[in-house]
Amino acid sequence: MSPSPGPPAERLEALFRLPLADFTAARNALATELKKAGDREAAAAVAALAKPSASAWAVNALYWNERPLFDAFLAAGARLVTAQRSGGADAFRDAQKQRKDALLGLMKKAEATLALAWHGATPALLGRISQSLESLAVRGGAPEGMALGQLVEDLEPPGFDAFAGLRFEAPPPATPKAPRTESTAVADAKARRAAIEDAREAVLSAEAEVRVRKKAMADAAATADKARATQRSAEEALSDASLKARRATETAEKAGFEARRVGTALAEAERALEAAKAAFDRKKREL
């Protein structure tokens, strides 16, 4: 039978679904298992897998655990690319908003995932996660040679090559503006008010995002403090138990020594008694 072309797909998926701390041991165990089974090519491929960075692992976790939101984000990215090609301004704005909303939802899930996994959701780490997600959205999926849910490193920001297939149509020639009338002035005023309202909503959304991130960081810090307190309590209990064990050992040693001393004294008393009896018997015979 010819060797398989690579590691079993379901085993790789299970490997990348694990907590980050368990990855290395599980990878080595899988490589050993495949090697013992005679599949040296697959074993070598598994052994060569790099441990994901914390940010790449978080993106993988989003793919495995938040698939509807993850797929919605990629779909919004595809619609945005289509809108860029077609030049439809309304479609572009709608797709851009949908992708922004989906990205915001994914980043909130990423913070929660990192907090549960005991990884600090630092701005730098969150920035790398967002960068990889943006890269996936522009490309429409993982780069060549990689698979969604199995990233081991951060993806580079989308560059010019990612937009090579897009065609941006030239704007239509400008038409002479009609003289401003009262109705156009009213329309302009409405447009300015709408723009101001949009900007206000953007500010409120950004403030809400900051509050969410601050709360997630505070929750993670509180959880870490509780864990440290539990660890200290356990260490104190272990220290008390060790002290009690040492004292019990000392007491047992003292009791053993006393038992040996009493045993020696008893043996001496018994010998003295035997000697006294022998002396008494001799006296009786002499009489």
Summary of the structure (lengths in Angstrom):
residues: 287
radius of gyration: 38.0
end to end distance: 109.0
largest distance: 159.5
contacts: 706
relative contact order: 0.07
helix: 77%
strand: 0%
